[in-house]
Each structure stands twice: as C-alpha cells, then as structure tokens.
Amino acid sequence: MHAVPSPFDEMPFLWGSAIAAYQCEGAWNEGGKGLSEWDYFNAIDWMNVNGVDARVASDFYHRFEEDLDLIAEGGQNALRLSLSWSRILPGGTGRANEEGLSFYDRVIDGCLERNIEPNVVLLHYDLPYPIALKGGWGNTSIADAFGDYARICFERFGDRVRLWSTLDEPQFYSYNANIAGVYPPCRKADVHSYLQWQYNEMLASAKAVAIYHEMNLPGAIGVVHNDSLIEVATGTNNPAEVYTAADFFNNRMILCPALEGRLPPELDEMLEKLGTFLYRVPDEAEAFAAGKGDYLNLNVYARRYVTDWNNSPTSAKVDSVGGGATMEGQAVAPLYETLVDPSVPHNQWGREILPRIMHDSLMDIKERYGNPIVLTENGHGSLETPDDSGYVEDDDRIEIIGAFLKSLSEARNEGSNVRGYYIWSAMDLYSWVNGYKKRYGLVRVDFDHDLIRIPKKSWAWYRDFISRDAARRADA
C-alpha cells in the first residue's frame, strides 16, 4: 500500500454525496446500452417484490446537468458515482459503445467544470446480463472480463478521474444474492456461493488494480466495503471465537485482499468449520499481492451485534417493505448469531441507528489496517411525506446524519486518516428491493410528476454544515 496516495495531498477534505448507475440513470435501452442482470431480474413479475423497476429511475441520464448544479449549489465538492458496465460494453465483452463512453465523458467533465471531484466506481451491482448467463460472479473467468472492462475505463477517463473504486460492496452484494436471497440470482443460505463470489470479486478487483498501477495514472484506486463493525454481546460464552468468525464472514474476505494483498490467513480454518471449499486459481497469491489498493472506500451504516451460535440454520432477515416489524439479523451455522439490542433504536427497515459506530469503525480500520479512508456512504432511509409544494422537512435525517458526523469529527481529531465523506444519496433514486418508497436523497425527486427536483431541508442543512466545517478548519 502506498503511504498516502498523491491525489489526496492535493485535495481538500471531500464533502459530497453518492449515486449509482442503475439506481438513478434510467435510459435502460437508450444510447446503445446492453441488458443488465437487474434489467432482466426486475422484468420477472414474481421476483419483483415491489412491482417497480429502474427503467426510468431518476432519469439522471437526461438530467445530470441539473443534478450536478444542485450538488454544486449545495456546497459539495465531490460526487461518488458508478459506471454501467452494460452501457460501456453492451455485450459485457468485445467492442466498446462510443455513446456510452461519451455520456460518461459529459458527466465527468460536468463534475470538473463545477469543481466537483468525481469518485468513480466501475461496478455497483448491475452486472451485464451476457456475463450473468455465463455464471456471473460464480465463474472465476469473470475476473479477466472485468479487467478488460476496467482497462477501457482507465484509458478513456483516467486523465480526469483521480479517485477510482473497482467494486461497490462486494460482500454485501454477495450476501444479498446468496444468503438473504433478495438480489439476483436469489439464492438463500448458500454459503459456498457467498464465499466463492467474494473470492472471484476480489480476484477481479485485484486484476483491475494491477492494470491501473501498470498504467501509471495520476490517481488512487481501491474498493468500496460496507463496514460491519463487529461487537460481541455481553454474556457470550466464546467471545474471541465469535468475534473472529463474524469478522471473517462479514469483513475479512474483502479487507485482507484490498488492504493487505492476500486472502485472510484464517480462510482454510473457516472453510473447514463451514463445511465448504472454494475454487481457486493457481496464481492467486501473486494476483492478490499485485492488486492491493491505495485506499479504502468505506460505507458505514450499522454494526453486527453477535453472540454464540444457538443451533439455528444459516439465515438472514431483511425487510423489503419498510414496515418496521422485521429486525435485520443473521445466523451463520455453526459460527455465530446476531442479537437485537433492545437499547438501540431501529429505523423503519429494522436497521440499528447507532451513530457512535462511525468513530469506532474508523478507529478500528486505523488500528488494524492503517490506510487512507474515504467514507463513500452514510445516510438514513425513510418513508417521507412532502408538503403541498413538494418540500420535505426531513428532520429525522438531519438529526441522525448530524450525530454520525459528530462521531466522524471525533475520529478525525483522534488521528483517523479519513479524507472524505459522502451522504447516500444525492437525490432520491431506486432503492433496489425497496423500490421508490424508501428515500435517502438530499433532493426529493417527484416520481409522479415529471421527476421534478426539490431540495429537502437536509440539502440546505448539509450545505451549511460544510461551510461551517471549512470555517472551523481555517481558524484552527
């Protein structure tokens, strides 16, 4: 790992927001775009639990100038966005689509014209359908296809993009696809596929990182990880074993390759306990060593509160509707289970609201891995009711994010090498299995009336927070 990637030395602290291609772009069959796995999945009536899709989404494809204006007017100097592999390579491999490349040229140039630093993710869940037909992330050959795609992106955009990520949340992506069974291909409690996906994802990430470094581009590259801070419940009989197992299952298959250039040393032991195995490539040690990233993009929402396994089968609890009756949780036989902490409030989707974990997660990464960090997602999803003019007074979002930011400030003051923070999300968008009812945006999108953009109370609050932080730092 480079001590501090040079781009960060030239940048102020990054205050921004985040979006993802499939969730906001729309234009699903325009501009030469190919079919993605999610385009296909959402067209299957009995699989689409909310009955909505992202064919139009927030229509960022046609309205990105307006959205970038709102980001800049909101005082933000950074945007984390993803590219659509299917828009750039409609067949997943082969000839690149010039219309797709040109679209992202315009978006990147639009960011730079507004002094917005683009942080680009190569893939955020929306795998090309032709790649899925060949087994997707279950097929180790996907690593080479991803490397070829990454090279095209680096060659086209690398002169202007200084911050890159290979994959968004490879662990969470695999978890929802293979354990919770709510992302395609919707397997439930399939531990082998869950781990094989992560192995193949990080092999692909390593190949892309190595290509980027070989090209000597003036930037930094890493991966996006959804941090799962592990905390062991009081009264757990085997706390050290439970912690090690939960950390492996939720974090280590990503963090060790990304930050140490190797697979977790405990991998074989954990595979034996789980009663499974991985298909592994002969040159894996060299591949992972060459693919160690420059920094980490970290998404922070909630912890894993764990205890001893109590003979429950492997399972996951998620809420795709938002009624508040289902608490998030998991059991991983025979390693551990999560508990519901009655002292901690939960949001409408059963996820803990515990802002102190921002500090604890950052300090945990600092002490164990010691790398530069950019917080690429943190936010609060809720069911919202606008007033007659479409304005949303999202005081709950302001209160919760404000508490997370206080926790972030504490970590910065204690030496965490954190270089930026992005709210999820820049505007309301499609929220995977939660559809359009679950809102995260700083800007309301009226999906029923011409997709009109209306900044929420939190948009102005974030703008003012950024301004105050800059003034404080200048006076310090």
C-alpha positions as CSV (number, residue, x, y, z in Angstrom):
1,M,0.0,0.0,0.0
2,H,1.3,3.4,-0.9
3,A,1.8,5.6,2.3
4,V,-0.6,8.3,1.1
5,P,-1.8,8.3,-2.5
6,S,-0.6,11.6,-4.0
7,P,-4.1,12.8,-5.1
8,F,-5.2,13.2,-1.5
9,D,-2.3,15.6,-0.9
10,E,-3.7,17.9,-3.5
11,M,-7.3,17.7,-2.4
12,P,-9.3,19.4,0.4
13,F,-11.5,17.3,2.6
14,L,-14.1,15.8,0.3
15,W,-17.7,16.6,1.2
16,G,-20.1,15.0,-1.2
17,S,-22.9,12.7,-1.9
18,A,-23.3,9.4,-3.8
19,I,-25.3,7.8,-6.6
20,A,-25.2,4.5,-8.6
21,A,-25.8,4.0,-12.3
22,Y,-28.7,1.5,-12.3
23,Q,-30.4,3.3,-9.4
24,C,-30.5,6.7,-11.0
25,E,-29.7,6.8,-14.7
26,G,-32.8,5.3,-16.3
27,A,-32.5,5.2,-20.1
28,W,-32.2,1.4,-19.8
29,N,-32.3,0.8,-23.5
30,E,-31.0,4.1,-24.9
31,G,-27.6,5.1,-26.2
32,G,-26.6,1.6,-27.2
33,K,-26.8,0.3,-23.6
34,G,-27.0,-3.5,-23.3
35,L,-29.2,-5.5,-20.9
36,S,-28.0,-5.7,-17.3
37,E,-28.8,-8.5,-14.8
38,W,-31.1,-6.2,-12.9
39,D,-33.0,-5.2,-16.1
40,Y,-33.8,-8.9,-16.6
41,F,-34.5,-9.7,-13.0
42,N,-36.9,-6.8,-12.5
43,A,-38.9,-7.9,-15.6
44,I,-39.9,-11.1,-13.8
45,D,-43.2,-10.3,-12.1
46,W,-43.0,-12.9,-9.3
47,M,-39.4,-11.8,-8.4
48,N,-40.1,-8.1,-8.3
49,V,-41.5,-7.7,-4.8
50,N,-42.4,-4.0,-5.1
51,G,-43.6,-4.1,-8.7
52,V,-41.3,-1.3,-9.8
53,D,-38.0,-1.1,-11.8
54,A,-35.3,1.4,-12.8
55,R,-36.1,1.7,-16.5
56,V,-36.6,5.5,-15.8
57,A,-35.4,5.8,-12.2
58,S,-34.4,9.4,-11.5
59,D,-33.5,10.0,-15.2
60,F,-30.0,11.1,-14.4
61,Y,-29.1,10.1,-18.0
62,H,-31.1,13.1,-19.3
63,R,-31.0,15.4,-16.3
64,F,-27.4,15.1,-15.0
65,E,-26.7,18.8,-15.6
66,E,-29.5,19.8,-13.3
67,D,-28.4,17.2,-10.7
68,L,-24.7,18.4,-10.8
69,D,-25.9,22.0,-10.4
70,L,-27.8,21.1,-7.3
71,I,-24.7,19.2,-5.9
72,A,-22.5,22.3,-6.5
73,E,-25.1,24.7,-5.2
74,G,-25.3,22.6,-2.1
75,G,-21.6,23.3,-1.3
76,Q,-20.4,19.8,-2.2
77,N,-17.0,19.3,-3.8
78,A,-17.3,15.6,-4.6
79,L,-19.6,13.0,-6.2
80,R,-19.3,9.3,-5.9
81,L,-20.9,7.7,-9.0
82,S,-20.7,4.3,-10.7
83,L,-20.4,3.4,-14.4
84,S,-22.7,1.0,-16.1
85,W,-20.7,-1.9,-17.5
86,S,-23.6,-2.6,-19.8
87,R,-23.7,1.0,-21.1
88,I,-19.9,0.8,-22.0
89,L,-19.8,-2.8,-23.1
90,P,-23.3,-3.8,-24.2
91,G,-22.3,-7.5,-24.5
92,G,-20.2,-7.5,-21.4
93,T,-17.1,-8.0,-23.5
94,G,-15.9,-7.0,-27.0
95,R,-16.3,-3.6,-28.7
96,A,-16.9,-0.6,-26.5
97,N,-20.0,1.5,-27.1
98,E,-19.0,5.1,-28.0
99,E,-22.3,6.5,-27.0
100,G,-21.9,5.1,-23.5
101,L,-18.4,6.4,-23.2
102,S,-19.4,9.8,-24.4
103,F,-22.2,10.0,-21.9
104,Y,-19.7,9.5,-19.0
105,D,-17.3,11.9,-20.6
106,R,-20.0,14.6,-20.3
107,V,-20.8,13.6,-16.7
108,I,-17.1,13.7,-15.7
109,D,-16.5,16.9,-17.5
110,G,-19.6,18.4,-15.9
111,C,-18.3,17.5,-12.5
112,L,-14.9,19.1,-13.1
113,E,-16.5,22.2,-14.6
114,R,-18.3,22.7,-11.2
115,N,-15.3,21.9,-9.1
116,I,-16.8,18.5,-8.1
117,E,-14.2,15.7,-7.7
118,P,-15.6,12.5,-9.3
119,N,-15.0,9.3,-7.4
120,V,-15.8,6.6,-9.9
121,V,-16.9,3.0,-9.1
122,L,-16.5,0.5,-12.0
123,L,-19.4,-1.7,-10.9
124,H,-22.3,-1.2,-8.5
125,Y,-24.3,-4.5,-8.7
126,D,-25.6,-4.1,-12.3
127,L,-23.7,-6.9,-13.9
128,P,-24.2,-7.3,-17.7
129,Y,-26.7,-9.9,-18.5
130,P,-24.5,-11.8,-21.0
131,I,-21.9,-12.2,-18.2
132,A,-24.6,-13.4,-15.8
133,L,-25.5,-16.1,-18.4
134,K,-22.0,-17.5,-18.1
135,G,-22.4,-17.9,-14.3
136,G,-21.6,-14.3,-13.3
137,W,-19.6,-14.0,-10.1
138,G,-19.7,-17.8,-9.7
139,N,-17.4,-18.2,-12.7
140,T,-13.7,-17.3,-12.0
141,S,-13.2,-16.3,-15.6
142,I,-15.2,-13.1,-14.8
143,A,-12.0,-11.6,-13.4
144,D,-10.4,-11.3,-16.8
145,A,-13.6,-9.9,-18.4
146,F,-13.7,-7.3,-15.6
147,G,-10.1,-6.4,-16.1
148,D,-10.7,-5.8,-19.8
149,Y,-13.6,-3.6,-18.9
150,A,-11.6,-1.7,-16.3
151,R,-8.8,-1.0,-18.8
152,I,-11.2,0.6,-21.3
153,C,-12.5,2.9,-18.5
154,F,-9.0,3.8,-17.3
155,E,-7.9,4.6,-20.9
156,R,-10.9,6.8,-21.5
157,F,-11.4,8.6,-18.2
158,G,-8.1,8.1,-16.3
159,D,-6.7,11.5,-17.4
160,R,-9.6,13.3,-15.5
161,V,-10.7,10.9,-12.8
162,R,-8.3,10.7,-9.8
163,L,-10.3,8.5,-7.5
164,W,-11.4,5.0,-8.5
165,S,-13.1,2.1,-6.9
166,T,-13.3,-1.4,-8.5
167,L,-16.5,-2.8,-6.9
168,D,-19.2,-1.5,-4.6
169,E,-19.7,-3.6,-1.5
170,P,-18.7,-7.0,-2.8
171,Q,-19.5,-8.6,0.5
172,F,-23.0,-7.1,0.8
173,Y,-23.6,-7.8,-2.9
174,S,-22.9,-11.4,-2.4
175,Y,-24.7,-11.6,0.9
176,N,-28.0,-10.3,-0.6
177,A,-27.6,-12.6,-3.7
178,N,-26.6,-15.8,-1.9
179,I,-27.6,-15.6,1.8
180,A,-30.6,-13.3,2.0
181,G,-31.8,-14.2,-1.5
182,V,-33.2,-10.8,-2.4
183,Y,-30.7,-9.9,-5.2
184,P,-30.4,-12.0,-8.4
185,P,-29.9,-14.9,-8.6
186,C,-31.7,-15.1,-5.2
187,R,-30.1,-18.0,-3.5
188,K,-30.8,-18.4,0.2
189,A,-28.3,-19.6,2.8
190,D,-25.8,-20.7,0.1
191,V,-22.6,-20.3,2.0
192,H,-20.4,-21.8,-0.8
193,S,-21.7,-19.3,-3.4
194,Y,-21.5,-16.5,-0.9
195,L,-17.8,-17.1,-0.4
196,Q,-17.0,-18.0,-4.0
197,W,-18.5,-14.8,-5.2
198,Q,-16.3,-12.8,-2.8
199,Y,-13.2,-14.7,-3.9
200,N,-14.0,-14.0,-7.6
201,E,-15.0,-10.4,-6.9
202,M,-11.7,-9.7,-5.1
203,L,-9.7,-11.5,-7.8
204,A,-11.4,-9.3,-10.4
205,S,-10.7,-6.2,-8.2
206,A,-7.0,-7.2,-7.9
207,K,-6.7,-7.5,-11.7
208,A,-8.2,-4.1,-12.2
209,V,-6.0,-2.5,-9.5
210,A,-2.9,-4.1,-11.1
211,I,-3.8,-2.8,-14.5
212,Y,-4.4,0.7,-13.1
213,H,-1.0,0.7,-11.4
214,E,0.7,-0.6,-14.6
215,M,-0.7,2.4,-16.5
216,N,0.9,4.8,-14.0
217,L,-2.2,7.1,-13.9
218,P,-2.2,10.1,-11.6
219,G,-4.7,8.8,-9.1
220,A,-5.6,6.2,-6.5
221,I,-7.7,3.1,-6.6
222,G,-9.4,0.9,-4.0
223,V,-12.6,-1.0,-3.3
224,V,-15.9,0.0,-1.6
225,H,-16.6,-2.0,1.5
226,N,-19.8,-1.9,3.6
227,D,-18.2,-1.9,7.0
228,S,-19.7,-4.4,9.5
229,L,-18.2,-3.4,12.8
230,I,-18.3,-6.5,15.0
231,E,-19.4,-6.1,18.6
232,V,-19.8,-9.2,20.8
233,A,-22.8,-9.2,23.2
234,T,-22.2,-9.3,26.9
235,G,-22.7,-12.9,28.2
236,T,-21.3,-14.6,25.1
237,N,-19.6,-17.8,26.1
238,N,-16.8,-17.7,23.5
239,P,-16.3,-14.1,22.7
240,A,-13.0,-14.4,20.9
241,E,-14.1,-17.2,18.7
242,V,-17.4,-15.4,17.9
243,Y,-15.6,-12.2,17.0
244,T,-13.1,-13.9,14.7
245,A,-15.9,-15.8,12.9
246,A,-18.2,-12.8,12.5
247,D,-15.4,-10.6,11.3
248,F,-14.3,-13.2,8.8
249,F,-17.9,-13.7,7.5
250,N,-18.6,-10.0,7.1
251,N,-15.3,-8.2,6.5
252,R,-12.1,-10.2,6.0
253,M,-12.7,-11.6,2.6
254,I,-12.7,-8.0,1.3
255,L,-10.4,-6.1,3.6
256,C,-7.5,-8.6,3.5
257,P,-7.2,-8.7,-0.3
258,A,-8.0,-5.0,-0.7
259,L,-5.6,-3.7,2.0
260,E,-3.0,-6.4,2.6
261,G,-2.9,-8.0,-0.8
262,R,-3.7,-11.5,0.5
263,L,-6.5,-13.8,1.4
264,P,-7.4,-14.0,5.1
265,P,-4.9,-16.2,7.0
266,E,-7.9,-17.8,8.7
267,L,-9.6,-18.8,5.4
268,D,-8.9,-22.5,5.4
269,E,-9.9,-22.9,9.1
270,M,-13.2,-21.1,8.5
271,L,-13.9,-23.1,5.3
272,E,-13.5,-26.3,7.3
273,K,-15.8,-25.0,10.0
274,L,-18.4,-24.0,7.5
275,G,-18.1,-27.4,5.7
276,T,-17.3,-25.9,2.3
277,F,-14.5,-25.0,-0.1
278,L,-13.5,-22.6,-2.9
279,Y,-12.5,-23.0,-6.5
280,R,-9.1,-21.1,-6.5
281,V,-6.8,-20.1,-9.3
282,P,-3.2,-21.4,-9.2
283,D,-1.6,-17.9,-9.2
284,E,-3.8,-16.4,-6.6
285,A,-1.0,-15.3,-4.2
286,E,0.7,-13.2,-7.0
287,A,-2.6,-11.9,-8.3
288,F,-3.8,-10.6,-4.9
289,A,-0.4,-9.2,-4.0
290,A,-0.3,-7.2,-7.2
291,G,-3.9,-6.0,-6.6
292,K,-3.5,-4.3,-3.2
293,G,-5.4,-1.0,-3.3
294,D,-4.2,2.5,-2.4
295,Y,-7.0,3.4,-0.1
296,L,-10.4,2.2,1.1
297,N,-13.8,3.5,0.4
298,L,-15.9,2.7,3.4
299,N,-19.7,2.7,3.7
300,V,-20.9,2.9,7.3
301,Y,-24.5,2.3,8.4
302,A,-24.7,-0.4,11.2
303,R,-22.7,-2.9,13.2
304,R,-23.1,-6.6,13.7
305,Y,-24.1,-7.4,17.3
306,V,-23.2,-11.0,17.7
307,T,-23.2,-13.9,20.2
308,D,-22.8,-17.7,20.3
309,W,-24.4,-19.9,17.7
310,N,-27.6,-21.4,19.1
311,N,-28.2,-24.2,16.6
312,S,-30.2,-22.1,14.2
313,P,-29.8,-22.8,10.5
314,T,-28.0,-20.2,8.4
315,S,-30.4,-17.5,7.5
316,A,-30.8,-13.7,7.0
317,K,-33.6,-11.3,7.9
318,V,-34.2,-8.3,5.7
319,D,-37.2,-6.0,5.2
320,S,-38.1,-5.1,1.6
321,V,-41.3,-3.2,2.5
322,G,-40.4,-0.9,5.4
323,G,-43.0,-1.8,7.9
324,G,-40.6,-1.9,10.9
325,A,-41.7,-5.3,12.1
326,T,-38.6,-7.2,10.8
327,M,-35.3,-6.6,12.6
328,E,-32.2,-7.1,10.5
329,G,-30.2,-10.1,11.5
330,Q,-28.4,-13.3,10.6
331,A,-27.4,-16.7,11.8
332,V,-24.3,-18.4,10.4
333,A,-24.2,-22.1,11.3
334,P,-22.1,-23.2,13.2
335,L,-20.3,-19.9,13.9
336,Y,-22.5,-17.2,15.5
337,E,-25.8,-15.4,15.5
338,T,-26.8,-11.8,15.8
339,L,-28.9,-10.3,18.5
340,V,-31.4,-7.5,18.7
341,D,-30.1,-4.9,21.2
342,P,-33.2,-3.5,22.8
343,S,-31.3,-0.4,24.0
344,V,-30.7,0.8,20.4
345,P,-33.4,2.4,18.2
346,H,-34.0,0.9,14.7
347,N,-35.2,2.5,11.5
348,Q,-38.3,1.6,9.5
349,W,-36.4,-1.3,7.9
350,G,-35.1,-2.8,11.1
351,R,-31.6,-1.5,11.0
352,E,-29.9,-0.1,14.1
353,I,-29.4,3.6,14.4
354,L,-26.2,3.9,16.4
355,P,-24.1,6.8,15.2
356,R,-21.1,6.2,17.5
357,I,-20.1,3.3,15.2
358,M,-18.8,5.9,12.8
359,H,-16.0,6.7,15.2
360,D,-15.5,3.1,16.2
361,S,-15.3,1.8,12.7
362,L,-12.8,4.4,11.6
363,M,-10.6,3.8,14.6
364,D,-10.8,0.0,14.1
365,I,-9.6,0.4,10.5
366,K,-6.9,2.8,11.6
367,E,-5.5,0.4,14.2
368,R,-5.7,-2.8,12.1
369,Y,-5.0,-1.6,8.6
370,G,-3.8,2.0,8.8
371,N,-4.8,3.2,5.4
372,P,-6.4,6.3,3.9
373,I,-10.2,6.1,4.0
374,V,-13.0,7.9,2.2
375,L,-16.4,7.4,3.7
376,T,-18.4,6.8,0.5
377,E,-21.8,6.1,2.0
378,N,-23.6,7.1,5.1
379,G,-27.3,8.1,5.3
380,H,-30.8,7.5,6.5
381,G,-33.6,5.9,4.5
382,S,-37.2,6.8,5.5
383,L,-40.8,6.9,4.3
384,E,-41.4,10.6,3.6
385,T,-44.4,12.9,3.2
386,P,-43.9,16.2,1.4
387,D,-46.0,19.3,1.9
388,D,-48.3,20.7,-0.8
389,S,-45.3,22.3,-2.6
390,G,-43.3,19.1,-2.6
391,Y,-40.9,20.2,0.1
392,V,-39.7,17.7,2.7
393,E,-38.7,18.7,6.2
394,D,-36.6,15.6,6.9
395,D,-35.6,16.5,10.5
396,D,-35.0,12.8,11.3
397,R,-32.4,12.6,8.6
398,I,-30.7,15.8,9.8
399,E,-30.6,14.6,13.4
400,I,-29.2,11.1,12.6
401,I,-26.6,12.2,10.0
402,G,-25.6,15.1,12.3
403,A,-24.9,12.5,15.0
404,F,-22.8,10.4,12.6
405,L,-20.9,13.5,11.5
406,K,-20.1,14.3,15.2
407,S,-18.8,10.8,15.5
408,L,-16.7,11.3,12.3
409,S,-15.2,14.5,13.7
410,E,-14.2,12.7,16.9
411,A,-12.3,10.1,14.8
412,R,-10.7,12.8,12.7
413,N,-9.5,14.5,15.8
414,E,-8.1,11.2,17.1
415,G,-6.0,10.6,14.0
416,S,-8.1,8.6,11.6
417,N,-6.8,9.1,8.1
418,V,-10.2,9.9,6.7
419,R,-10.2,12.1,3.6
420,G,-13.8,12.5,2.7
421,Y,-17.5,11.9,3.5
422,Y,-20.4,11.2,1.1
423,I,-24.1,11.1,2.0
424,W,-26.2,8.5,0.4
425,S,-27.7,9.8,-1.7
426,A,-27.5,12.9,-3.8
427,M,-31.1,12.6,-4.9
428,D,-34.0,10.2,-4.4
429,L,-33.5,7.1,-6.5
430,Y,-34.4,3.5,-7.0
431,S,-33.6,1.6,-3.8
432,W,-33.1,-2.0,-5.1
433,V,-35.7,-4.3,-3.5
434,N,-37.2,-1.3,-1.6
435,G,-38.3,0.5,-4.8
436,Y,-39.1,4.2,-4.6
437,K,-40.8,4.4,-1.2
438,K,-37.5,4.2,0.7
439,R,-36.0,7.7,0.3
440,Y,-32.4,8.6,1.0
441,G,-31.9,11.7,-1.1
442,L,-30.9,15.2,-0.1
443,V,-33.1,16.2,-3.1
444,R,-36.6,15.0,-3.5
445,V,-37.5,13.5,-6.9
446,D,-41.2,13.6,-7.6
447,F,-41.6,10.3,-9.4
448,D,-45.3,11.0,-10.1
449,H,-44.8,14.5,-11.7
450,D,-42.2,14.8,-14.3
451,L,-39.3,13.8,-11.9
452,I,-39.2,17.4,-10.6
453,R,-36.2,18.0,-8.2
454,I,-37.0,19.8,-4.9
455,P,-34.1,20.2,-2.4
456,K,-35.1,18.9,1.0
457,K,-34.4,20.6,4.3
458,S,-31.3,18.3,4.7
459,W,-29.8,19.6,1.5
460,A,-29.6,23.2,2.9
461,W,-28.5,21.8,6.3
462,Y,-25.6,19.9,4.7
463,R,-24.6,22.9,2.7
464,D,-24.4,25.0,5.8
465,F,-22.6,22.2,7.7
466,I,-19.9,22.0,5.0
467,S,-19.5,25.8,5.2
468,R,-19.2,25.8,9.0
469,D,-16.6,22.9,8.9
470,A,-14.5,24.8,6.4
471,A,-14.5,27.9,8.6
472,R,-13.6,25.9,11.7
473,R,-10.7,24.2,10.0
474,A,-9.4,27.5,8.6
475,D,-9.4,29.0,12.1
476,A,-7.8,26.0,13.7
